[in-house]
C-alpha cells in the first residue's frame, strides 16, 4: 500500500530540526452504478493521500472487480458489500476500515466524477490546521458555479438547505447534501455510527450528529461537474421524506442541546414561547368557535387575552432562534482532546 506516514523536517530559529508528522489521509469512494468513472476519479487523486478505499455497494456493474483488474495504484483497496446498503452504508464501511488502519483524516469522494480530487488538499487544510473537525464542499459559494447546476437540483438544494439549518444547528453553512467531505478520525470515533442514516440522508444526518457533540464544521467553495448522469434521487419524494427526517432531527437536537446537556436562557425562552403561543391559540379558537355558534361577538378582553400570549410567544421563539443561530461551535473537538 506504500508508506503511510511521512515525516518532514521543520527548522526552528535556533537551527534545530523538529520532526513534523504529516497526517495520514484516507479517501473513501462509495460506488454504485458509476461505470468506469470511478477509475478516472482514482487516477486524479494526488500523492497527499495515503490510502484509497473503493466500496462496491453490491454494484450490478461489478465496479469493484473492474477496479481490481484495471487499477495499478498500490494505495487502492476494494471492499465489497453482498447487499446494497446505500451511500451512507458504503461510506461507513470505508470509514471503519480507514479507522482500523490508522487514518488521521478521512475524505469521502463520490465515484461519479462530479468532484475534483485535486481539491482534496484544500478540503483537508482546515483539519490539518486544527481550525475545524469536519469540512465539506459548498457548490453555491460562487454564482458561476451555481449556474452550472441543473435547475431542479438547484431549487431542491435551496429548500433542503434551509431545513438542514434548522435540524442541524449549523446556520452558517450551506449545501448540506454535498458529498465531498473530510472528517478528523478522533471526531469520527465519537459519533454513533450505527445510528447514522445509511441512505441519501447520510450527509445531512452526519451534520446533525456532529452538532450534538459540538464539532466545528467548515464550508469549502467548490465547483461540481454535471454530465448526462441521472440522479437516483427523486426531488419530489426526497423533499417530503427529508422534511420528515429534518423535523425529527430538529426535535432531537433541541432536546439534546437545550434540555439534557445544557439548560440556559434559550431553553426558558423556547419553553415559555411554546406554552404561551399554544395557550393563546387554543383559547382564541375556542372562544371564536363559541362566539360564532352563539352569534355573538367576542369581547375586547377575550380578544386581547388570546392575542397577547400569541404575540409574546412568537417574540420568545424568535429570541430562541436568535440564540440558536449565534450558538455555533467555535473550538474544534480535535484540539480539546489532544
N, C-alpha and C positions, 0 to 999 in steps of 0.2 A: 504493500500500500504506500510505501515511501515514508520518509521521515515525517513524524507527526508534530514535533516541537522544534522550533527554530530559536536559536539564541543569537542576539545581536549585541554588539558592544556599544555602550553609551559612555562617552568620555566626560568625566567631571572636570570642573575648572582647575582642579589640582593636578590633572593629568592621569588620574586613576580611571581604570575602566570598570564600569559597573554592568554586569551582565543583565540584560533585559529580556525576559521570556516573552516571545510573541504568542498570543493566544491561539489555541488550536481551533480552527474554524471548520465546521462541517456543513454540508449542503444536503438537504433532503428534497428529493424531487418525486412527488406523487404522480403516478402515471396511469391514465385510463383513457383509451381511445385517442391517443395523441399522435399515432403513427410514428414516422421517423423524425418528427420534430424534436423529440427528446434527445436524439443523438446530436443534433445541431446545438441544442442548449448545453449539453455536456462539453462539447468542443470549445465553447466560448467561455467556460469557467476558468478564471485566471489562477496563477500559482499561489495566490494568497490563501487558497482553500486547501486544507489538508486531506479531507475525505469527502466522498460523494456517495449518498445512499439513494439509489433509484428503487422506488417501491412500486412493484407491479401489483395493482389493486385488482387482481383477478381479471386482467385486461383480455378481452377476446382477441385482440390483435397480437397477443403474446409479446408485448413490448419488452418485457424483462429478458426473454430469450434472445431477442434481436440485439439488445444492448450487450449481452454477454458474448454474442457472436461477432459483433462489429466493432465494439469499443475496446480500445487498447490502453486506455488511461488506467494506470495502476491504482489510482485513488478510488476507483468506482467499485462499489459493492451493490449487488442486486438482491433485494428482499422480495419475497413472493407472498401474496395472500391467496388462500384457496377460495375464499368467498369475498365478494366485493364489500368493502366497509365504508366507502365514501372517502372524500378527500381528507376529512379530519382523521378517520381511522388510519389512512395511509401515512399521514404526517406523524401521527402518534407512534406508529411502528418505527419510522425513521428516527424520531426523537429518542425513543427508548434505546435504540442501537447506538446512536451518537453519544448518549449519556454513558452507556455501558463501556464505550471505547474511549472515554475521557475527553470529549469535546468541551471547549470553553464557551463557544458561541455557535449557535445552530441557525442556519439560514433556511428558510422554506422558499423554494423556487418552483413555479409550475413548469410542466414539461411541454406546454403548448407553444412556447416561443414568444409569448406576449411580453415577457420581462427580459431585460437586457442583463445578462450575467456580469457585464463589465461594470455595473453599478454596485456590485457587492461591496467593494471597499468603502464606498460612501454610506451604504446601508449599515455596515457594522461599526463605522467610526464612532458614533455616539456611545456605543457599548464599550469599545476599546478605551475611549477617553473617560469612561465612567460617568457620563452625563445622562445615561438612560439605561433602563433594564430591557427594553423592548423597542425596536424600531420597525416602521412599516412604510410602504410606499404610499404616495398620495398623487393620483393622476389628475387632480383638479387644481393643483397649485398654479400651473401655467394655463392661461386661457387657450393658447395654441395647442397644448397637449389635450385639453378637454374637448376641443373641437373635433379631434380625430376619433373620439369615442362615438359609437353608434347612438342615435337619439334615444332609442328605447333603454339602453343601458344607462345613459346619462340621467334621464328622468328617474329611473328606478333607483340609481345610486343616491340621488339627491334626497328622495323620500326616506330611504332606509338609513342614510347618514344621520338625519335628524333624529329618527327613532333610536339609533345607536348611541347618540349623545346622551339621551335620556337614560337608556338602560345601562350603559357602561360607566357613566360619570366622567368620561373624557370629553369635555365640551370643546377643547382646543384642537381636536384632531378631526380629520375628515376622511372620506373614502374607507369606511371600516371594513368593507368586504375585500379590500386589497389583499392579495395572497403573497405579495413579496415582503417577507418579514424576517427579522432576526431577533433571537432571544438569548439572554445570558443563561448559561446552564444552571447556575446557582438559583436563579429565579424560577426556572422551569421546574426544578425539583420541589419547589414549594407549592406548585399547583396540583389540584386533584385531577390528574389527567384522565382517570377513569370516568369523570363526570362531564368532561368537555364534549360538546356535540361532535358527532362523527361525520356529519354530512355537510351541506353547503353553509350552514350557520357557524361553522367551525371558527373562522377568523373573528367574527363578532363575539362569539362566546368566549374566545381567548381574552379579548379586551375586558369583558365583564369579570372574568376570573382574576385578571391582573389587577383590576381596580380593588377587588376585595382584599388584596394583600398590599395595596397602596404602591404598586410598581409605577415607575416613571416611563411614559411612552413618548417616543419622538416620531414625528412625521418627516418623511424624506420626499422631496419633489422628484417625480419620475415621469417618463413617457412610457406609454404602452403601445404595442403594435397590434392592430386588429386586421385580421385577414378574412377569409371566407368561412372560417370555422364557425360552427353553430354551438351556442351555449347550451349546456344540458339543463339550464335553469329557466323555467317559465317565469316571466316577470309578474304576471297576474297572480299565479298560485303562490309564488315565493313571497310576494308582498304580504298576502294575508297570513301565510304560515309564519313568516319572520316577525310580523307585527305581534302575533300572539306570543312568540318567544321573547320579544323585546319587553312586552308588558310583564311577563313572568319574571324576567331578569331585573326589571326596574323595581318590583316589589321586594325581591330577594336582596338587591343591593341596598335599598333603603333600610330594611330590617337589619342586615349585617352591619352596615356602616354607622347608622344613626341610633340604633336601639340595643344592639348586642355588644358591639365592640367599642361603642362610644355613646355618650349622651350629652348633647350640648344645646345651645340656644336654638339651632336649626331644628333639632328634634322636637322642642317645645312648639316652635312656630308651625311645623307641619301638623302636629297632633291637634293643636288649637285651631288651626285653619280648617282642617278637615271636619272637626267637630262643629265649629260654628257654621261652616258652609252647609253641612248636612242638615243641621237643625233649622237654619233659615229656609232651605229648600223644601224640606218636609212640612214645616209649619206653614209656609206660604202656599204650597199646593193644597194642603188640607183645607185651609180657610178659603182658598179660591174656589175649590170644588163645592164647599158648603155654601158659599155665597151665591154661586150660580144655581145650585139646586133650590135655594130659598128665594131666589130672585131679588136678593138684597145686596147692595154694595158693601164691601168691607170697609171698616172704619180706618181712619188715617193711622191710628195707633197700631192696628193689626198689620197694616202695610209696612210701617216702619219696623215693627218687631220682626217681620220676615226679611226685609231688605237689608237692615243694618248688619245682622250676622253674616249674610252672604257677602256683603262688601268687605267687612273686616276679615272674613275667612279668605277671600281672594287676595287681599293685601298680605296676609300672613303666609300664604302659599307662595306668592311672588317673592317674599323675603327669603323663604326657604330655598327657592330656586336660585336666587342671587348668591346665597351662601354656598350652595352646591356647585355652582359654576366656578367660584373662586377657590374652592377647596381641592384643587387638583394636586396630586402628589408632586413634591419638589425635590426630594432627596432619594437617589437610587437605592434600592434594597441591596444591590450588589456591593455598595460601599458600606452599608450598615453592618453587613455580615462578614466583612473582612477581618 
